[in-house]
């Protein structure tokens, strides 16, 4: 097998062109919205940014998990995962509008008038500051970028130095601490960027909700990309039902993990019934937000849960990608439900920017992802487990 044998097919190039075109048009509309209604823009932008951040960081988490476990499931999607992690520099640039709109998003701790209405604790006053927010964001991105650069660099070295056991051990040894760093950084980022929208409410499991959601987003994307690649050679001869089955089982597990974290948070807060703790659910389970909550419960958990119980679905190249794409859409709905009630407590306030901005950011993200995917062979040719992973065990 040579690198030329596993170059990206034309379908990846078409994905890049179409995603860029759609994303660019939607971005122009988004910029118009930013000029006309900056407050609405930045609130919608936050949801869209969190979605593509999940696609990138979830891929980083899955990449490290594959190196740690050495499972065959990850070899088939190793290069798409690496391509997704390399979109991180773009995410740094895309963070600028959030910094620009901080006063609109975090007015409850940035606006002295709002702070005077409901004073913050001394710890909050020390932690929730404009400079502290920016410094911590820089730290988070340095951690993620460092992990991305190391794992991508060592993976390329593995292709050159095939059979290098020392390099394989280094990848495995760093993966464990790397996962811990990713989870810690994302947990604190979730506190800074989302939970601090309502500074008088706190949850210790909040960051894990985002980590689980990011794993769902990334695994869903990987399933869709793998099936897209399998429409042409060489993946058409390599992809087997067992590969899809493994990825489908992992998607099922991540949905269960997300539901466990979400229900645990609800159960603990509901049981405690403390006035300062129940505000999160009081604003999200009443009025029209309650309808959104039911939609998330049914279509983010119950429906995919029962669908993915079927082994036939998990092994189907037609059905599994549809479930995966649906889960990415439901991730956006869940992020909308988690963030927007703080700005619209009387009920759902929907804007056309809530459609334009996700299309813009996801389109541009997909175009950059496809560009990265074309830079390397589609399989990790230096991985000693590759031959076993793609061997045909189905008769």
Secondary structure, 3 states (H helix, E strand, C coil): CCHHHHCCCHHHHHHHHHHHHHHHHHHHHHHHHHHHCHHHHHHHHHHHHHHHHHHHHHHHHHHHHHHHHCCHHHHCCHHHHHHHHCCHHHHHHHCHHHHHCHHHHCHHHHCHHHHHHCCCCHHHHHHCCHHHHHHHHHHHHHHHHHHHHHHHHHHHHHHHCCCCHHHHHHHHHHHHHHHHHHHHHHHHHHHHHCHHHHCCCCCCCHHHHHHHHHHHHHHHHHHHHHHHHCCCCCHHHHCCHHHHHHHHHHHHHHHHHHHHHHHHHHHHHHHHCCCCCCHHHHCCCCCCHHHHHHHHHHHHHHHHHHHHCCHHHHCCCCHHHHHHHHHHHHHHHHHHHHHHHHCCCCCCCCCCHHHHHHHHHHHHHHHHHHHHHCCCCCCCCCCCCHHHHHCCCCC
